[in-house]
Amino acid sequence: MRSPTHPSVLSAPASLKDDEASRQYLVPPGRFVLFWLIAVSGCAVDLGTKHWVFAWRGMPRPHNEWWIWKPFVGIETALNPGALFGMGYGFGRIFACMSIAAGVGILYWLFYCGAARDRWLAIALGCIMGGIAGNLYDRLGFSWQPAMGIEVSSAVRDWILFRYRGYTWPNFNIADSLLVCGAAMLMWRSLFPPRLEGGSVADAVIN
């Protein structure tokens, strides 16, 4: 008489194996909330501060600084047709296309590939998404007004001023700060990945 055998993973139906594989990439619902809360609130703060500062200080003009801590930290309106901190001058529309592609890539990596299982990555990429959205709003021309002129219709509005011993750091905004913070968090995670108790790198859900 043959002894009964128990089905193994290899002998399981293909549909069951597919279900087991798909569960490895499930993202906890709270990660969706965390990511979008950071991204949306970060973008809202960026757009709100830019609107308020430009309504208060007006368009860029000489000697328009308003000092918080003179002569180091202040507020000064500026228009940046390039990328982060004034780099890539004149390529605003190209950076707008790159921003859209980056946003799609972030969503794919987080929620389709399952990277959002790691809370740290969800926070970091939420910051980056918020920064991308805030500057993309300007690059697509949604902040443009006729008085600004067509030459600056795709420029990003900057207003944070840093100066030290005669050197002025390129003006930036909250969106730029979110991008830098998110990138720094990604670099930290790449250098110091989470580890299990045995010392191996964890590839499971990071609670």
VMD Tcl script that draws the C-alpha trace (Angstrom):
set ca {
  {0.00 0.00 0.00}
  {1.42 3.36 -1.02}
  {1.78 5.90 1.75}
  {-0.02 9.18 1.19}
  {2.16 12.01 -0.03}
  {1.86 15.67 0.79}
  {1.94 18.16 -2.08}
  {5.15 20.13 -2.24}
  {5.71 23.64 -3.55}
  {7.01 22.17 -6.78}
  {3.94 19.98 -7.24}
  {1.48 22.73 -6.34}
  {-0.73 24.10 -9.10}
  {0.76 26.97 -11.07}
  {-1.95 29.32 -9.83}
  {-0.96 28.69 -6.20}
  {2.70 29.31 -6.94}
  {1.78 32.53 -8.73}
  {-0.24 33.63 -5.67}
  {2.70 32.91 -3.36}
  {5.04 34.87 -5.62}
  {2.65 37.81 -5.83}
  {2.34 37.99 -2.04}
  {6.07 38.72 -1.84}
  {5.41 42.08 -3.47}
  {2.32 43.10 -1.53}
  {2.61 46.59 -0.07}
  {0.91 47.32 3.27}
  {-1.97 49.78 2.75}
  {-0.39 52.16 5.24}
  {2.55 52.68 2.88}
  {0.23 54.15 0.23}
  {-1.11 56.58 2.81}
  {2.36 57.47 4.10}
  {3.82 58.05 0.63}
  {0.96 60.16 -0.68}
  {0.65 62.13 2.57}
  {4.30 63.19 2.33}
  {4.19 63.82 -1.42}
  {0.96 65.83 -1.44}
  {1.68 67.83 1.72}
  {5.25 68.57 0.58}
  {4.02 69.79 -2.79}
  {1.29 71.88 -1.15}
  {3.76 73.54 1.23}
  {6.12 74.30 -1.66}
  {3.44 75.83 -3.87}
  {1.89 77.72 -0.97}
  {5.16 79.29 0.15}
  {6.13 80.23 -3.41}
  {2.76 81.87 -4.01}
  {2.91 83.76 -0.71}
  {6.50 84.97 -1.10}
  {6.04 86.15 -4.70}
  {2.80 87.91 -3.78}
  {4.63 89.63 -0.92}
  {8.03 90.45 -2.46}
  {7.04 90.62 -6.13}
  {9.07 89.59 -9.15}
  {12.89 89.40 -8.92}
  {14.62 92.76 -8.90}
  {17.90 94.14 -7.50}
  {18.21 94.68 -3.75}
  {14.97 92.88 -2.93}
  {16.37 90.85 -0.03}
  {14.49 90.53 3.23}
  {16.73 89.18 5.97}
  {15.75 86.65 8.61}
  {19.31 86.49 9.96}
  {21.36 89.23 8.34}
  {23.51 88.71 6.33}
  {23.24 84.90 6.21}
  {19.64 83.74 5.77}
  {16.91 85.67 4.01}
  {14.15 85.75 1.43}
  {14.66 86.87 -2.16}
  {12.53 86.00 -5.16}
  {14.30 84.44 -8.14}
  {13.35 82.58 -11.31}
  {15.28 79.48 -12.33}
  {14.78 78.18 -15.90}
  {17.16 75.30 -15.18}
  {17.31 72.48 -12.65}
  {18.21 72.18 -8.98}
  {20.08 75.22 -7.57}
  {20.33 76.89 -10.99}
  {22.09 74.04 -12.81}
  {21.17 73.28 -16.43}
  {20.18 76.82 -17.35}
  {17.79 76.98 -20.30}
  {16.73 73.31 -20.30}
  {13.53 73.73 -18.28}
  {11.29 71.85 -20.70}
  {13.73 68.94 -20.90}
  {13.81 68.77 -17.10}
  {10.00 68.81 -17.09}
  {9.94 65.68 -19.27}
  {12.59 64.05 -17.07}
  {10.54 64.91 -13.98}
  {7.45 63.19 -15.39}
  {9.49 60.10 -16.27}
  {11.03 60.06 -12.79}
  {7.61 60.30 -11.15}
  {6.32 57.34 -13.17}
  {9.46 55.38 -12.29}
  {9.01 56.08 -8.58}
  {5.42 54.84 -8.60}
  {6.41 51.70 -10.52}
  {9.29 50.87 -8.19}
  {7.36 51.57 -5.01}
  {4.01 49.93 -5.66}
  {4.50 47.49 -8.53}
  {7.93 46.19 -7.58}
  {7.11 46.38 -3.86}
  {9.83 48.79 -2.68}
  {7.24 50.57 -0.51}
  {7.38 47.63 1.91}
  {10.37 49.51 3.32}
  {9.03 52.49 5.30}
  {12.32 54.35 4.87}
  {12.06 54.14 1.07}
  {8.41 55.17 1.15}
  {9.34 58.31 3.12}
  {12.38 59.12 0.95}
  {10.51 58.70 -2.31}
  {7.53 60.60 -0.92}
  {9.85 63.56 -0.36}
  {11.26 63.23 -3.86}
  {7.80 62.97 -5.42}
  {6.66 66.08 -3.54}
  {9.71 67.98 -4.76}
  {9.23 66.81 -8.34}
  {5.56 67.82 -8.33}
  {6.24 71.27 -6.82}
  {8.86 72.24 -9.40}
  {7.02 70.50 -12.26}
  {4.02 72.75 -11.60}
  {6.21 75.75 -12.42}
  {8.02 74.13 -15.36}
  {4.73 73.30 -17.05}
  {3.84 76.98 -16.92}
  {0.95 76.79 -14.44}
  {2.42 79.65 -12.38}
  {2.94 81.85 -15.46}
  {1.30 85.25 -15.67}
  {1.41 87.65 -18.63}
  {3.40 90.17 -16.62}
  {6.17 87.59 -16.16}
  {6.87 87.33 -19.88}
  {7.14 84.28 -22.10}
  {10.85 83.84 -21.42}
  {10.20 82.79 -17.83}
  {6.94 80.91 -18.31}
  {8.64 77.58 -17.58}
  {10.95 78.87 -14.85}
  {10.85 77.58 -11.27}
  {10.12 80.11 -8.53}
  {12.86 80.23 -5.86}
  {12.96 82.34 -2.73}
  {15.26 80.94 0.00}
  {18.50 82.95 0.23}
  {21.77 81.79 1.84}
  {24.84 84.03 1.89}
  {28.18 83.62 3.66}
  {31.15 85.98 3.49}
  {30.12 87.43 0.16}
  {29.23 84.09 -1.44}
  {25.56 83.65 -2.30}
  {24.25 80.11 -2.68}
  {21.84 79.79 -5.65}
  {18.33 80.54 -4.43}
  {16.11 77.52 -3.89}
  {12.69 76.53 -2.57}
  {10.95 73.89 -0.45}
  {10.73 71.48 -3.40}
  {14.52 71.59 -3.82}
  {14.91 70.87 -0.10}
  {12.59 67.86 -0.38}
  {14.58 66.53 -3.33}
  {17.87 66.84 -1.45}
  {16.48 65.24 1.72}
  {14.95 62.36 -0.25}
  {18.17 61.77 -2.19}
  {20.19 61.82 1.05}
  {17.84 59.22 2.57}
  {18.25 56.98 -0.50}
  {22.02 57.27 -0.26}
  {21.91 56.40 3.43}
  {19.79 53.31 2.72}
  {22.17 52.18 -0.02}
  {25.16 52.53 2.31}
  {23.45 51.07 5.38}
  {20.79 48.56 4.29}
  {18.58 47.02 7.00}
  {19.92 43.79 8.51}
  {18.30 40.84 10.16}
  {19.43 39.48 13.53}
  {21.78 37.02 11.83}
  {23.57 39.83 10.04}
  {22.20 39.14 6.56}
  {20.66 41.92 4.51}
  {16.90 41.91 4.90}
  {14.72 41.52 1.84}
  {11.48 40.99 3.76}
  {8.84 43.51 4.73}
  {10.35 46.38 6.73}
  {7.80 47.30 9.38}
}
mol new
graphics top color blue
foreach p $ca { graphics top sphere $p radius 0.5 }
foreach p [lrange $ca 0 end-1] q [lrange $ca 1 end] { graphics top cylinder $p $q radius 0.2 }
display resetview
